[in-house]
């Protein structure tokens, strides 16, 4: 969910091909900018709460964009 993971996935995609679009989950931030989800382990208790909030927000935005006629 960060740029290192994205780079790994893009390398695999180039190697194996396919039709999938590879992107950061944070492109569904809803803020107009790409966000990364930092490893919560290094952020203490707040790190886990921030990562959870981001995952929930990104998931809802992804579902709303992918299935616009269904409420998420």
C-alpha positions as CSV (number, residue, x, y, z in Angstrom):
1,X,0.0,0.0,0.0
2,X,3.0,2.2,-0.4
3,X,5.3,3.1,-3.3
4,X,7.6,0.1,-2.6
5,X,4.7,-2.3,-2.8
6,X,3.5,-0.6,-6.0
7,X,6.9,-0.9,-7.6
8,X,7.0,-4.6,-6.8
9,X,3.6,-5.1,-8.3
10,X,4.4,-3.2,-11.4
11,X,7.5,-5.3,-12.0
12,X,5.4,-8.5,-11.7
13,X,2.9,-7.0,-14.0
14,X,5.5,-6.2,-16.7
15,X,7.0,-9.7,-16.3
16,X,3.7,-11.6,-16.6
17,X,1.5,-9.1,-18.5
18,X,-2.2,-9.0,-18.2
19,X,-5.0,-6.5,-18.3
20,X,-5.0,-5.4,-14.7
21,X,-4.5,-1.8,-13.8
22,X,-1.8,-1.5,-11.0
23,X,-2.2,1.5,-8.8
24,X,-1.9,2.7,-5.2
25,X,-5.0,2.0,-3.0
26,X,-4.5,5.6,-1.9
27,X,-5.6,6.8,-5.3
28,X,-9.1,6.3,-3.8
29,X,-8.3,8.8,-1.0
30,X,-11.1,11.2,-2.0
31,X,-8.7,14.1,-1.5
32,X,-7.5,14.4,-5.0
33,X,-4.0,13.3,-4.1
34,X,-2.5,9.8,-3.9
35,X,-1.9,8.8,-0.3
36,X,0.2,6.0,1.0
37,X,-0.7,3.8,4.0
38,X,2.4,3.9,6.2
39,X,3.3,0.8,8.2
40,X,1.3,1.2,11.4
41,X,3.9,-0.7,13.4
42,X,6.1,2.3,13.5
43,X,3.4,4.8,14.4
44,X,2.4,3.4,17.8
45,X,-1.3,3.2,18.6
46,X,-2.0,6.3,16.5
47,X,-0.4,4.5,13.5
48,X,-2.9,1.7,13.6
49,X,-5.9,4.1,13.9
50,X,-4.6,6.2,11.0
51,X,-4.1,3.1,8.8
52,X,-7.6,1.8,9.7
53,X,-9.2,5.1,8.9
54,X,-7.4,5.3,5.5
55,X,-8.3,1.7,4.6
56,X,-12.0,2.3,5.4
57,X,-12.1,5.6,3.5
58,X,-10.2,4.1,0.5
59,X,-12.5,1.1,0.5
60,X,-15.6,3.1,0.5
61,X,-14.3,5.4,-2.3
62,X,-13.2,2.4,-4.4
63,X,-16.6,0.7,-4.1
64,X,-18.5,4.0,-4.9
65,X,-16.3,4.4,-8.0
66,X,-16.5,0.8,-9.1
67,X,-20.2,0.3,-8.3
68,X,-21.7,3.8,-8.5
69,X,-25.3,2.6,-8.3
70,X,-24.8,0.7,-5.0
71,X,-24.3,2.5,-1.7
72,X,-21.2,1.3,0.2
